Amino acid sequence: TLVWYQLPVVVIVFNNSGVYGDDHFVPNARYHALIEAFGGKGYLVGTPDELKSALSKSFSARKPAVVNVVIDSYAGSESGRMQHKN
């Protein structure tokens, strides 16, 4: 939809290589490639400098983009894992 209507939206994915626990990891998920398949811009970043560059390019292009930010797979948990907080 973003590409079809050429909406200037930048989606940032904090990619920790998995969701829903240790047994469902998706290493090297190429979320940025999905939007490229439909004609948008995608960026894979792993450093602060790469993130700064990708965001600058994304916002100045004013086209649909996905910035796939690879983070440490142990940096946090998904929002669905709340039982230990109750």
For each residue, the residues with C-beta under 8 A, 3 or more apart:
1: 4 5 7
2: 5 6 7 9 11 35 40 64
3: 6 35 38 39 40 64
4: 1
5: 1 2
6: 2 3 63 64
7: 1 2 64
8: 61 62 63 64
9: 2 64 65
10: 55 58 59 64 65 66 67
11: 2 35 65 66 67
12: 66 67 69
13: 31 32 66 67 68 69
14: 69 71
15: 29 31 68 69 70 71
16: 71 72 73 74 75 76
17: 25 26 27 28 29 70 73
18: 21 22 24 25 26 27 73
19: 24 26 78
20: 24 78 80 81
21: 18 24 81
22: 18 25
23:
24: 18 19 20 21
25: 17 18 22 73
26: 17 18 19 29
27: 17 18
28: 17
29: 15 17 26 68
30: 33 34 44 68
31: 13 15 34 42 66 68
32: 13 35 36 42 43 44 66 67 68
33: 30 36 37 42
34: 30 31 37 38 42 66
35: 2 3 11 32 38 39 40 41 42 64 65 66
36: 32 33 39 40 41 42
37: 33 34
38: 3 34 35
39: 3 35 36
40: 2 3 35 36 63 64 65 66
41: 35 36 57 58 61 63 64 65 66
42: 31 32 33 34 35 36 65 66 67 68
43: 32 50 54 57 58 65 66 67 68
44: 30 32 68 70
45: 50 51 53 54 67 68 69 70
46: 50 69 70
47: 50 51
48: 51 52
49: 52 53
50: 43 45 46 47 53 54
51: 45 47 48 54 55 67 69
52: 48 49 55 56
53: 45 49 50 56 57
54: 43 45 50 51 57 58 67
55: 10 51 52 58 59 67
56: 52 53 59 60
57: 41 43 53 54 60 61 65
58: 10 41 43 54 55 61 65 67
59: 10 55 56 62
60: 56 57
61: 8 41 57 58 65
62: 8 59
63: 6 8 40 41
64: 2 3 6 7 8 9 10 35 40 41
65: 9 10 11 35 40 41 42 43 57 58 61
66: 10 11 12 13 31 32 34 35 40 41 42 43
67: 10 11 12 13 32 42 43 45 51 54 55 58
68: 13 15 29 30 31 32 42 43 44 45
69: 12 13 14 15 45 46 51
70: 15 17 44 45 46
71: 14 15 16 75
72: 16 75
73: 16 17 18 25
74: 16
75: 16 71 72
76: 16
77: 81
78: 19 20 81
79: 82
80: 20
81: 20 21 77 78 84
82: 79 85 86
83: 86
84: 81
85: 82
86: 82 83
